[in-house]
Amino acid sequence: MKLLVPVKRVIDYNVKPRVKADGTGVDLANVKMSMNPFDEIAVEEAIRLKEKGVATEIVAVSIGPAKAQETLRTALAMGADRAILVTTDDAVEPLAVAKILAAIAKEEEPGMVILGKQAIDDDSNQTGQMLAALLGWAQGTFASKVEVDGEAVNVTREVDGGLETLRLKLPAIVTTDLRLNEPRYASLPNIMKAKSKPLAQKTPADYGVDTAPRLQTLSVREPSKREAGVKVNSVDELIDHLRTVGVIG
Amino acid sequence: MKCLVLVEHEGGHLKDATLSAVTAASKLGEVHLLVAGQGVGAVANAAAKIAGVGKVHVADDAAYGHALAENVAPLAASLMAHHDAFVVPSTTTGKNVAPRVAALLDVMQISDILSVEGEDTFTRPIYAGNAIATVKSSDSKKVITVRGTAFEKAAAEGGSGTVEAVSAAGDQGLSSFVGAEIAASERPELTSAKIIVSAAVGASRAAVDAGYAPNDYQVGQTGKIVAPEVYIAIGISGAIQHLAGMKDSKLIVAINKDEDAPIFQVADLGLVGDLFKLVPELTEKL
């Protein structure tokens, strides 16, 4: 089967985000950008399914600025076969992203779409579920294990109380959680090879999707800081403080 | 504004996350509830007693037995014809279902709200809680998930809602439940605990990955968000993803050998030293 793997270019997970002084957003100028870590796990899972002979082709997709091409090249270097870049300079919300992906899924007819459960910039955790709704497909969110079994896929999900396994009819949507796998690093020869892999350029208009935002960001501020605490020098002093505030009797 | 709150329940019991979502919804207008499940009569009766609740819509059917999003979403979407906002706790169940409902309604969901600023304006955390955005929705219907730690729980008793059965929308035939490994424990669920002791061998990402703790004890951006009365972090340096999960705790106590560890920036009480000496001393003296 063919696998579709959407990937997003986001702030690198090691970078501490800084709120702009004018309160309009987070400062991304000259900040290191990378593939969303959950999407990296999605690419890795797709490659493993191909290595097992379950998948035949991996198509990576990104919706974002021209520089998202770098993110797609990373996916290609890891092992995706070809890529589609839907270029837009606007911030595209999960609903519009899901609509573009639904249009691509109708063209490409993948057996599964595997994507990260959330992007570490807007922390929405919506796109996969929305895509499943728009296509009328089953969804296996927060996956820690994916096993294709004939016309179905068994997905083990990380839920609040522990783990839960669902059996989904194919085609289906899978969103990845952190424990699904450990993504590989691309080797230098593969990074070189990725440069000549096919990358198609599209726009949201090609898919007839209106990307006008439904949510207007009025302001972005830093979270309220906790007041500076007290350093104590010994266990006895710690216990005294805990007694004073009434935590222990 | 008429709100429909999705009731979170398990094993015949209503879960606390529902009560925080009810509080958030009550800031928007009338509060009605949706109980979807199999054999949920007792849950529906408990839900009707939540303070301030109007109608409790109950869909009791095998199709809803395991809260499968494929089956619950169309049911919720059809009820939204008569409601203005769908308000859902930010639990793994809620986060699974709500965006599917939003897409069926062609609405952009507002995830994980921290406050209600007006009927269409909310605050929500972005970048692992390193920034707080105030957002205004232009959709005529709202779909909202609610961060439980940001809202007081509504009183579980004192209400007099009316229970009303709704006909099931049926099994969509897309998914089925195979099994679950739910940690059976005498301990309270992490998000409702009053005191949490979090040790490096207990709850950081690396520790979980190394197999030290079950994933439902994990705290952070993509794990649990907790705000207990007391949070004791032992040997935890305080990566931003971890801080995102616990910095709203009422009192934070940190023990760490590195005096520059980021955890001390959020701790109310800090003690620098070797946890292998200090913790036994502490437990002995308590």
Interface residues (C-beta under 8 A of the other chain):
Chain A: I11 K16 P17 V19 V26 E93 P94 L95 A98 K117 Q118 I120 D121 D122 D123 S124 N125 Q126 T127 G128 Q129 M130 L131 A132 A133 L134 G136 W137 A138 Q139 G140 T141 F142 S144 N154 R157 E158 V159 D160 G161 G162 L163 E164 T165 L166 R167 L168 K169 A172 D177 L178 R179 P213 R214 L215 Q216 T217 L218 S219 V220 R221 E222 P223 R226 G229 V230 K231 V232 N233 S234 V235 D236 E237 L238 I239 H241 L242 V245 V247 I248
Chain B: E10 H66 L68 A69 E70 A73 T91 T92 T93 K95 N96 V97 A98 P99 R100 V101 A102 A103 L104 D106 V107 M108 Q109 I110 S111 D112 T121 P125 I126 Y127 A128 G129 N130 A131 I132 A133 T134 V135 K136 S137 S138 D139 G173 L174 S175 S176 F177 V178 G179 A180 E181 I182 A183 E189 T191 I195 R205 V208 D209 P214 N215 D216 Q221 T222 K224 E229 V230 I240 K247 L251 I252 V253 E259 F264 Q265 V266 A267 D268 L269 G270 L271 V272 L278 E281 L282 K285 L286
